[in-house]
Amino acid sequence: MQTLLYEVKKMYIFQKGLIFIVLFIVMHFFILVEVDKPVNSNVEDNITQYSFYLDKVRGHLSSQTEQFLQEESHKINEAKVEIDKLYDSYYNGDITESTFIHERSKLEEVIKNQEGFDAIFEQYIYVREKPDERYFLYTNGWNALLGTENLDYFAVILILLLVSPIFCQEYENSMDSLTLTMKKGGRSQAVCKILLVFTSIIILCIISFAFTYLFYDLKYGLQNGSYPLQSLPFFSTSTKTLTLLNTYLYLCLFKLFGYISFSVLIMFLSVCMKKYALTLFTSVALIFLPFIGLDNSAIKYVCTGPLGFMLATGFFRGDQYRTDVFTDEIKMTFQEISVKCLMISFFILLFFVIFMIYLVIKLRSNQWQRLKRKNMPEKLILSSVLFLITIGITGCTHQSHYDTYNYSSHMSFQNDQYQFYVNESDSDNTQLVYKDLETGEIHDLVKTPMQSSLKMERTLYGNGRYIYYIKYHINKSELKDYVDRVSIIEIDTKNFNEKVIFERNTDLEKKLLMGTIRLNNKDAVLQNTGSFFLDNNNIYFISSDVRQVNRVTGKTKTLDIPTNANIAYNGKRIYYIGDRYQLSYYDTEDGTKGIVPEIITTKFFLDDTKVLFLNRLDHKKLYILNLQNNTVKKVLDKAVLDFRSEGDFIYYHDINDQQEYKIKMSDS
Amino acid sequence: MIKLINYEMKKHFYKRSLIIALLIFSIINVMKISSIYQNNSLISNSDSSKWCDVYWQLYDEYKGQITHEKIQKLLSVYRPIEKQTADLTASRRMDNPDTYTGNVYSDYYLLTWYYIQPMEYAYMYQSTADDIVKRALENMIFFRDLGNKYKLNQNKIIAKLFSDRSITDFSYTEMYQNYLKYDFSSLLVLLICMYGLVSVFVVEKESDMDMLLLTTEAGGKKTIVAKLSASTLFISFICLWFWLLDFIAFGLVFHSFEAASSPIYALKSFENASVSLTLGQYSFLSALIKTAGTLVIGLTFLLISLKSKNALIPFIWNIILISILVILKETLSGSEHILLKVINPFILVENNELFSKVEFINFFGIPILSYLAASGFAALSGAILTLIIHKAAKKNVIAGRR
């Protein structure tokens, strides 16, 4: 017993085991919090709407649920059409306000949870393929817990740090032969050491597994653990009959077995090699080489000893196929590991583990420990230099005046010197060009001579002398080209120097460390953005919603603003057509929302001092709101279909003859 | 001194374990290359389809200089197949005697991916390059008028780089395509180096010989120089071994060393290559740059282990260091924050990105091509690391007092 206590003291105090464990837990927590992104972010964004429907269909797919979903789908589609009609009749004066409000609230009740319904319907399409083994449930939590195939690098490093000194340290100090001469040395001490390692690993694993479970339970929620494993698309083709909770328990057991066999391997190697360098090198090579070298096939699990069990997820997966885009043939990418095969590899590994333990005890040894010298300062400097490299990508701030952005002019911009616009005359090859207002010459805006691997989005954004565009980089290293990166480039029109102010990978799955770590890449959504504008702190991407992306941290936030292809920004407030066609705004500085009173419009245009808008209360006639004194004035006593403002002129389409007319602002 | 280096070499690197590791890693490397061929090449002979035979049979007809006749001949074969498959109504039978592979769709894909697209790319390349030169020349005038000297020089370099570029020959480039982006061997090299180098400064401390060594005339500074030289030789040897093995294995596995004399931009991924070399020359240059990168990382390993008592902590730090370098390189891959990219020595080891694009670093107003900048950074950091190791190691007290 006393020997065991000494060993514990040696491992945790003298060899700094405790410090490493604390570091491991901190890193583990940090990685979980920072890196984890929901597999289905759509559900997370609309969680209340999603839960509303999930509560109605949760569990097995019955004929009632099926009928309910079909009916609901029909109802929502109808309501969407009705609501448009309702607005039209209200502003045309066909119905009274009270009827309008009454009817509208009824319809809005129906479409209130539409985003949630879309997510449920997607799930329904998956479930109905095999309704017996696929249930409706909230999947993000279980997907995060079970559906990843990453090796826990930190756990591997921690085990190396804890286990390798157990025997290596005494060989290094040549204490091994000395301890053999002692009464309590020898076999009993070797057994003691092995037991200590086992208990430590078991405790660490239990803590780590429970912690991970708790984390995901708190972050997402892990309800319905009794549902079949196949409810998660990741395991869709699995033939094993397991519940989700059971799978996690088995997964933990396999991983525990994997880590224990890894630690036995390290002890065995250290007793055989007697040297730190060789022990570490061999253990690392045995784990990392197959992990990085083997593709994501079943071999990775079956023939790799401890590694397969340390990963473990693959034991539960089913056959997987993909269609080869180049030959149009179907190829198998993963073959299910049968229970028999699993048992065989388990027992083979178990046999080796027992054999190695036997050898370790046979070659038993003892060790004497002294404090290691502290070499922290040098290493700290080294590592901090590396971390410093990553810091420091920030955009500069230039301007005090802000040129107003309007979505309607997202394809052009004009400053004192140049007029920039998207040239669409060649539909295959959109070009961003500019006209020198002084000479009238037209040039390409993007000056890079190598343009065959680039594609520009059909949008521009400008502010003063700075003009911005979205650039896609095309990767040509595969047989088929694909876009792998999107960036926003700032051009200073004074000297036409380009600067990258934002860039993102667009691969759906971010792969790191030679493809061994796979992360969800939520940012991929930023591809195919309709337009964008920006200020000193944020970039705003406009598609069906507005995504605010911090220029420094890259944090993305979806603003709950309907875009309707009519949105404007003056550097402080984002203006949009909100509820009941009211002109509304979102203040980007304090995040508050508000409405511009008594302006009901279907289209507006904002500039520094005024808002031009089609007044819905006056048969879509063109009005102007002066922002300085808040006065509203009629510009044109004609119903207008559409208008745009360019410089001092307003171009509009008459609703009756559909012809375009031009008026000068000052005349009005 | 040479004797001393020799002793150090023997002490640290002529180890049975290292030689065994080298052999095992070489076998793993070859196996990995072979699996790449099976997975990536559509004409690998393991595939049940007849693509391999058909490809090489057609290759004899179309290889070599691209002529008008060859293009016409290829199109006369391709157009009817394209027409047949266009509306997806053609028969899907697998034993059609009028086709090359037995299936008309299979024929279509084979011809498209392996003949039409590469040949079209090669044929069109000259005009692409001319376009680039034209744009660069226009830019030169524009930026001269604007007084932007940096941009002017940038375009000057581009115009010079892309002038007279054309691809005259059609050849089988799949081997080079895969060879040049192969990075698994770099990992093997780094692992072996990690093992070999971690004990260079530690081994004497483990046996408490470090104090004794200082008392001899050849100890202290001389030993450190010898250790550094021996380590450099060791790293260079390991690199040479693996890069040669890679090249030979790729050639043998892909059954072709052809295209060595084709220009690098014959590969589509090197369309905008920043060097105008042949594939053969580029392979050599790339191997050289890889070795330089490995040397810098190797020196960092040495520095990390310099003050350690045993191999455990430096070994773990080395793993963390490599992981950080690799992750940094990967997250910045394709990025236009070029400075951040090129200061990472790992970019030399996996150097595709330096050569496949024309990117510049602004060095006090002078545009420097990214591969030159990366090499410069590596040389600088190599020198600094050597200096630090030299200064920080224990001095020979006796020699110092004399």
Boltz contact constraints between the chains, C-beta under 6 A:
constraints:
  - contact:
      token1: [A, 157]
      token2: [B, 316]
      max_distance: 6.0
  - contact:
      token1: [A, 172]
      token2: [B, 206]
      max_distance: 6.0
  - contact:
      token1: [A, 172]
      token2: [B, 310]
      max_distance: 6.0
  - contact:
      token1: [A, 276]
      token2: [B, 310]
      max_distance: 6.0
  - contact:
      token1: [A, 276]
      token2: [B, 311]
      max_distance: 6.0
  - contact:
      token1: [A, 276]
      token2: [B, 312]
      max_distance: 6.0
  - contact:
      token1: [A, 277]
      token2: [B, 195]
      max_distance: 6.0
  - contact:
      token1: [A, 277]
      token2: [B, 198]
      max_distance: 6.0
  - contact:
      token1: [A, 277]
      token2: [B, 199]
      max_distance: 6.0
  - contact:
      token1: [A, 277]
      token2: [B, 311]
      max_distance: 6.0
  - contact:
      token1: [A, 278]
      token2: [B, 17]
      max_distance: 6.0
  - contact:
      token1: [A, 280]
      token2: [B, 315]
      max_distance: 6.0
  - contact:
      token1: [A, 281]
      token2: [B, 195]
      max_distance: 6.0
  - contact:
      token1: [A, 293]
      token2: [B, 32]
      max_distance: 6.0
  - contact:
      token1: [A, 326]
      token2: [B, 42]
      max_distance: 6.0
  - contact:
      token1: [A, 326]
      token2: [B, 113]
      max_distance: 6.0
  - contact:
      token1: [A, 327]
      token2: [B, 109]
      max_distance: 6.0
  - contact:
      token1: [A, 372]
      token2: [B, 309]
      max_distance: 6.0
  - contact:
      token1: [A, 373]
      token2: [B, 309]
      max_distance: 6.0
  - contact:
      token1: [A, 375]
      token2: [B, 307]
      max_distance: 6.0
  - contact:
      token1: [A, 375]
      token2: [B, 308]
      max_distance: 6.0
  - contact:
      token1: [A, 378]
      token2: [B, 307]
      max_distance: 6.0
  - contact:
      token1: [A, 386]
      token2: [B, 324]
      max_distance: 6.0
  - contact:
      token1: [A, 447]
      token2: [B, 139]
      max_distance: 6.0
  - contact:
      token1: [A, 449]
      token2: [B, 132]
      max_distance: 6.0
  - contact:
      token1: [A, 449]
      token2: [B, 135]
      max_distance: 6.0
  - contact:
      token1: [A, 449]
      token2: [B, 136]
      max_distance: 6.0
  - contact:
      token1: [A, 449]
      token2: [B, 158]
      max_distance: 6.0
  - contact:
      token1: [A, 450]
      token2: [B, 132]
      max_distance: 6.0
  - contact:
      token1: [A, 450]
      token2: [B, 272]
      max_distance: 6.0
  - contact:
      token1: [A, 452]
      token2: [B, 128]
      max_distance: 6.0
  - contact:
      token1: [A, 473]
      token2: [B, 334]
      max_distance: 6.0
  - contact:
      token1: [A, 476]
      token2: [B, 268]
      max_distance: 6.0
  - contact:
      token1: [A, 476]
      token2: [B, 269]
      max_distance: 6.0
  - contact:
      token1: [A, 477]
      token2: [B, 269]
      max_distance: 6.0
  - contact:
      token1: [A, 479]
      token2: [B, 113]
      max_distance: 6.0
  - contact:
      token1: [A, 484]
      token2: [B, 334]
      max_distance: 6.0
  - contact:
      token1: [A, 485]
      token2: [B, 334]
      max_distance: 6.0
  - contact:
      token1: [A, 495]
      token2: [B, 148]
      max_distance: 6.0
  - contact:
      token1: [A, 500]
      token2: [B, 336]
      max_distance: 6.0
  - contact:
      token1: [A, 503]
      token2: [B, 335]
      max_distance: 6.0
  - contact:
      token1: [A, 512]
      token2: [B, 327]
      max_distance: 6.0
  - contact:
      token1: [A, 512]
      token2: [B, 330]
      max_distance: 6.0
  - contact:
      token1: [A, 513]
      token2: [B, 326]
      max_distance: 6.0
